[in-house]
Amino acid sequence: KQEVTQIPAALSVPEGENLVLNCSFTDSAIYNLQWFRQDPGKGLTSLLLIQSSQREQTSGRLNASLDKSSGRSTLYIAASQPGDSATYLCAVNYGGSQGNLIFGKGTKLSVKP
Amino acid sequence: GAGVSQSPSNKVTEKGKDVELRCDPISGHTALYWYRQSLGQGLEFLIYFQGNSAPDKSGLPSDRFSAERTGGSVSTLTIQRTQQEDSAVYLCASSLGQQSTDTQYFGPGTRLTVL
């Protein structure tokens, strides 16, 4: 069964800290992996998408890495801000006849001013 | 341009009633997905439409759930004889449909509460 796991489930850090969110997946034959942000009561906002052939993607203060062989991805957030507080979701696309994403349960991040 | 829109944003219904949830994807996106997010659970795939192909219904939890996509654009998710366990946020997403390069863009969701 293809499963995606995210740890920790929740994280609280003071403003300004660098932090890492972790995502692991059981089947390494992925098409791509996507990190999302979800604010309370809102939909999902795509942050970064990493193709299976890529090792990392960067956008501003965010950097996502992918290690297919070990079934892991990390989302690095530099110089965290209170506005970064949200739930971060990792999702894996295995392609094929389905294009659906398999999601982890997310990491709830709280950045304290 | 406009993003994915969903309506209604909130729906409260009584057990046993039927409900319809609507999704307007981004114009030009050929792929459309429905997901469900239950309290304490991760997002769960429900159904996938790609162009004019038959939909992939492998994620639908029961035969009370159905979905259609008219004219390759707007989609409706119908839940018949709703049960309390159907209470969740139903999210719709669309993408260009090229799979490997796709980013899925999500709507704000419909929060369904079954009393």
HADDOCK unambig.tbl for C-alpha pairs under 7 A between the chains (distance, minus, plus):
assign (segid A and resid 31 and name CA) (segid B and resid 100 and name CA) 5.99 0.50 0.50
assign (segid A and resid 32 and name CA) (segid B and resid 100 and name CA) 6.59 0.50 0.50
assign (segid A and resid 42 and name CA) (segid B and resid 108 and name CA) 5.23 0.50 0.50
assign (segid A and resid 43 and name CA) (segid B and resid 106 and name CA) 6.10 0.50 0.50
assign (segid A and resid 43 and name CA) (segid B and resid 107 and name CA) 5.61 0.50 0.50
assign (segid A and resid 43 and name CA) (segid B and resid 108 and name CA) 3.92 0.50 0.50
assign (segid A and resid 43 and name CA) (segid B and resid 109 and name CA) 5.84 0.50 0.50
assign (segid A and resid 44 and name CA) (segid B and resid 106 and name CA) 5.57 0.50 0.50
assign (segid A and resid 45 and name CA) (segid B and resid 106 and name CA) 6.95 0.50 0.50
assign (segid A and resid 46 and name CA) (segid B and resid 105 and name CA) 6.93 0.50 0.50
assign (segid A and resid 49 and name CA) (segid B and resid 103 and name CA) 6.83 0.50 0.50
assign (segid A and resid 95 and name CA) (segid B and resid 99 and name CA) 6.57 0.50 0.50
assign (segid A and resid 99 and name CA) (segid B and resid 99 and name CA) 6.28 0.50 0.50
assign (segid A and resid 100 and name CA) (segid B and resid 45 and name CA) 6.56 0.50 0.50
assign (segid A and resid 100 and name CA) (segid B and resid 48 and name CA) 6.97 0.50 0.50
assign (segid A and resid 103 and name CA) (segid B and resid 42 and name CA) 6.31 0.50 0.50
assign (segid A and resid 103 and name CA) (segid B and resid 43 and name CA) 5.85 0.50 0.50
assign (segid A and resid 104 and name CA) (segid B and resid 42 and name CA) 6.04 0.50 0.50
assign (segid A and resid 105 and name CA) (segid B and resid 41 and name CA) 6.45 0.50 0.50
assign (segid A and resid 105 and name CA) (segid B and resid 42 and name CA) 4.32 0.50 0.50
